[in-house]
Structure formats: structure tokens, C-alpha cells
Amino acid sequence: MSDTFDAQKFLAHLPLKAGVYQMLDKYGKVLYIGKAKKLKQRLRSYFQRQHPDSKTRALLGKIDDIQFTLTHTETEALILEYNLIKTHQPPYNILLRDDKSYPYLFVSEELYPKIQIRRGIKTAKGDYFGPYPSAGAVRESLQLLQKLFPVRQCEDIFFKHRSRPCLQYQIKRCSAPS
């Protein structure tokens, strides 16, 4: 940690609320962006123990300041974190990647669109809704949408080679487009 950053003094005035934090170097460059349900607890975890991960220790050695933004919910923090990472592209978010591939609801851009859960790079053409904070939340949303809108769910290869309507059609969750 930099000589000018006093972690204990910083933590003393930090709220126990949801938000996003940005770790900055001595030049004001964003090194890492994270989110937390409880900022004080999350940031305290960085400074209470010796981290076994050398990348985390290297990050902590470069911190000169930490800025934070409070949010009303953890979901708001997730969206803000995602947008800030996209804007600033901090080097340690890449180095410390913890498989933060958040799920999205995807509606394909086809004559007979399909709706499904997608993660990772958005290569397929269509609309992406999210990110969702958990896979359970996106599955719950998908199930509700499938009940309300009879849109196909099957993969393209199955859809192109089917000879009759699928099980989803029989339980009234697909319109069985032909």
C-alpha cells in the first residue's frame, strides 16, 4: 500500500451500505473496480489479512486512494460496476478475473426468435437484457417470460430438423412455428 493511503482511517468512515468502489493509484488511474452489498465489510477484508494471491498483494501495494459510490441495492451496484469497468477497463479487473460472466436474457433476431440465458461475449444477433445478479434470478425471469409469451426455446439445430411440435408446445409454452 502507498505511504499516503491510511486504510484504517478510510475504513472508519465507510458505511455498511451497498455500493461500488474504485481503487486508484498515485496518478489517479483506476486500478480496480468492485461492488459490495456492504462496502465497509468488503473493503475491510482487503486490509485485515495477508492475501495468499500475489496479484491481490500487488494491487494493494499500488493503492493511493479509494473512491466509492453508494447505491440503493446490490443490483444497482452490479450494473454500475459493470458500466464503470466497461468505461475504465482497469488492469486488475482483468488480472483478478473471478469468472464474472454475468447472465443475460437473450432474444434472438430471427424470423422465429428464441429466448434463452446467455453468458460471456455477445456475439449472437439479438437483444440482451441484464446483467442479472444471479443465475437463479435470470432463470426465474425466463420461466415467467416463457409462461407469458409462447416463444421457442429450442436450439437452432433442433428447430430446423424437427418433424413435429416439441414438448414445450404441448404444455403451451411454445407456439410451434413452422
C-alpha positions in Angstrom: 0.0 0.0 0.0 1.2 3.5 -0.7 2.6 5.6 2.1 -0.1 8.2 1.7 -3.2 5.9 2.0 -4.3 5.2 5.5 -6.6 2.2 5.3 -7.8 2.3 8.9 -8.8 5.9 8.7 -10.6 5.3 5.4 -12.5 2.3 6.8 -13.6 4.1 9.9 -15.8 6.4 7.9 -17.1 3.9 5.4 -20.9 3.0 5.6 -22.3 -0.5 5.7 -24.3 0.0 2.6 -24.3 -1.3 -1.0 -22.1 0.4 -3.5 -19.2 0.3 -5.9 -15.6 1.1 -5.0 -12.7 2.2 -7.3 -9.1 1.7 -6.2 -6.8 4.4 -7.6 -3.0 4.7 -8.0 -1.0 7.8 -7.1 -1.7 9.3 -10.6 -5.5 8.9 -10.1 -5.7 6.0 -12.6 -8.3 3.4 -11.8 -6.7 0.1 -10.9 -9.7 -2.0 -9.8 -13.4 -1.6 -9.6 -15.6 -3.8 -7.3 -19.0 -3.9 -5.8 -20.3 -4.9 -2.4 -23.6 -5.4 -0.6 -21.8 -3.9 2.4 -18.9 -1.7 1.4 -17.3 -1.5 4.8 -17.1 -5.3 5.2 -15.9 -5.9 1.7 -13.1 -3.3 1.8 -12.1 -4.3 5.3 -11.5 -7.8 4.0 -8.7 -6.4 1.8 -6.8 -4.9 4.7 -7.3 -7.4 7.6 -5.2 -10.3 6.4 -2.3 -11.2 4.3 -3.6 -12.3 0.9 -2.2 -15.6 -0.5 -2.7 -14.3 -4.1 0.3 -12.3 -5.3 -1.9 -10.3 -7.7 -4.0 -9.0 -4.9 -1.0 -8.1 -2.8 0.5 -6.3 -5.9 -2.8 -4.4 -6.3 -2.9 -3.4 -2.6 0.7 -2.1 -2.9 -0.3 0.4 -5.6 -3.4 1.8 -3.9 -3.2 5.5 -3.2 -6.9 6.3 -2.8 -10.3 4.5 -2.8 -13.4 6.2 -4.1 -16.9 4.8 -3.6 -20.4 5.4 -4.8 -23.4 4.3 -2.7 -26.3 2.6 -4.4 -29.8 1.6 -3.1 -29.4 -2.1 -3.9 -26.8 -4.7 -4.7 -28.4 -5.0 -8.2 -27.8 -1.2 -8.8 -24.2 -1.8 -7.6 -23.8 -4.6 -10.1 -25.0 -2.5 -13.0 -22.8 0.4 -12.0 -19.8 -1.8 -11.6 -20.3 -3.4 -15.0 -20.6 0.1 -16.7 -17.6 1.5 -14.9 -15.4 -1.5 -15.8 -16.5 -1.1 -19.4 -15.6 2.6 -19.3 -12.3 2.5 -17.4 -11.1 -1.0 -18.3 -9.0 -1.3 -15.1 -5.9 -3.5 -15.4 -6.7 -5.5 -12.2 -10.2 -6.4 -13.2 -8.6 -8.4 -16.0 -5.8 -9.8 -13.8 -8.1 -10.7 -10.9 -11.0 -12.0 -13.1 -13.1 -14.3 -10.9 -15.3 -15.6 -13.7 -17.6 -12.6 -13.6 -19.5 -13.6 -16.6 -23.0 -12.4 -15.6 -26.1 -14.0 -17.2 -28.3 -12.1 -19.6 -31.7 -12.9 -21.1 -31.2 -13.2 -24.8 -33.9 -12.8 -27.5 -32.6 -13.8 -30.9 -33.0 -11.7 -34.0 -34.6 -14.3 -36.3 -37.9 -14.9 -38.1 -38.9 -17.2 -35.2 -37.0 -15.8 -32.3 -35.9 -17.9 -29.3 -35.4 -16.8 -25.8 -32.6 -18.2 -23.6 -30.0 -17.4 -21.0 -26.6 -16.3 -22.3 -23.2 -15.5 -20.7 -20.0 -14.1 -22.0 -19.3 -12.3 -25.2 -22.4 -11.0 -27.0 -21.7 -12.5 -30.5 -25.2 -13.6 -31.5 -27.5 -11.1 -33.1 -30.5 -10.1 -30.9 -31.4 -8.3 -27.8 -29.6 -8.8 -24.4 -31.4 -7.9 -21.2 -29.4 -7.7 -18.0 -26.9 -8.3 -16.4 -28.6 -10.3 -13.7 -27.0 -10.6 -10.3 -27.5 -14.3 -10.1 -28.3 -17.3 -12.4 -31.3 -18.0 -10.2 -32.8 -14.6 -10.9 -32.4 -14.9 -14.6 -33.9 -18.4 -14.7 -36.9 -17.2 -12.7 -37.4 -14.3 -15.2 -37.0 -16.7 -18.1 -39.6 -19.1 -16.7 -42.1 -16.2 -16.2 -41.5 -14.9 -19.8 -42.0 -18.5 -21.2 -45.3 -18.7 -19.4 -46.4 -15.2 -20.7 -45.0 -15.4 -24.2 -45.0 -18.7 -26.2 -41.6 -18.1 -27.8 -39.5 -21.0 -28.9 -36.7 -22.2 -26.6 -35.1 -24.9 -28.6 -31.7 -24.7 -30.3 -31.5 -23.8 -33.9 -30.2 -27.3 -35.0 -33.2 -29.0 -33.3 -35.7 -26.4 -34.6 -34.5 -26.8 -38.3 -34.7 -30.6 -38.2 -37.8 -31.3 -36.2 -40.7 -33.3 -37.7 -43.4 -32.4 -35.2 -44.0 -29.9 -32.3 -42.0 -30.3 -29.2 -43.0 -30.9 -25.6 -42.9 -27.1 -24.9 -45.8 -26.7 -27.4 -47.8 -29.5 -25.7 -47.6 -27.6 -22.4 -48.5 -24.3 -24.1 -45.1 -22.6 -23.7 -44.2 -22.5 -27.4 -46.3 -21.6 -30.5 -44.5 -24.3 -32.6 -43.7 -22.1 -35.5 -43.4 -23.9 -38.8 
